[in-house]
Amino acid sequence: MSNPTIEKIEHAIKSSKVVLFVKGTPNAPMCGFSKAVMGLFEQMNVPFKTVDVLSNPDIRASLPEYSQWPTFPQVFIDGKLVGGSDIVHEMHESGELQKLVS
């Protein structure tokens, strides 16, 4: 039996190299952690797609179970969950994030 919400999540993850599931949008972030993650990718000049979980309550409810990650933002690179804000910032500081997105 197919689940339309899971299909939406998988389509979003496959639609771009870097996908951020965030609260709000790049122009109107609704959470400091989401704002920080979007700002990090903007600073690195890395194109990314965002999915606003506040305007998609079905995705907000289903993604934590799908990804096995309880909080937002959630960063996916090449279809794989990288983590949330703290992990992405640590990876940026170590240079690991730049390798993943290049």
C-alpha positions, 0 to 999 in steps of 0.5 A, spaced: 500 500 500 503 506 497 503 512 502 502 519 498 506 523 504 512 518 504 512 518 496 512 526 497 518 526 502 522 521 497 520 525 491 523 531 494 529 528 497 531 525 490 529 532 486 535 536 488 542 534 491 541 538 497 534 538 500 533 542 507 526 540 511 526 546 515 521 551 519 519 556 514 522 559 508 529 562 506 525 568 505 521 567 512 525 562 516 520 560 522 526 557 527 533 559 528 536 552 527 532 552 520 535 559 519 542 557 521 542 551 516 539 555 510 544 561 511 550 556 511 548 553 505 547 560 502 554 562 505 557 556 501 554 558 495 551 551 494 544 550 491 539 547 495 531 546 495 527 547 501 521 544 504 517 548 509 514 543 514 510 548 517 506 548 511 506 541 510 503 538 516 503 531 513 511 531 512 512 534 518 508 528 522 511 523 517 519 525 516 521 523 523 519 516 523 521 516 515 528 518 517 529 516 524 531 523 526 526 527 531 527 534 530 528 539 524 531 542 520 533 535 517 539 536 511 539 531 506 545 530 501 545 526 495 538 522 498 541 521 504 540 524 511 546 528 514 543 530 520 540 537 523 543 544 524 549 542 529 551 536 525 551 540 519 555 546 522 560 541 525 561 538 518 562 545 515 567 546 520 571 540 519 571 541 512 567 534 511 560 538 508 564 541 503 566 535 500 559 532 500 556 538 496 562 539 491 
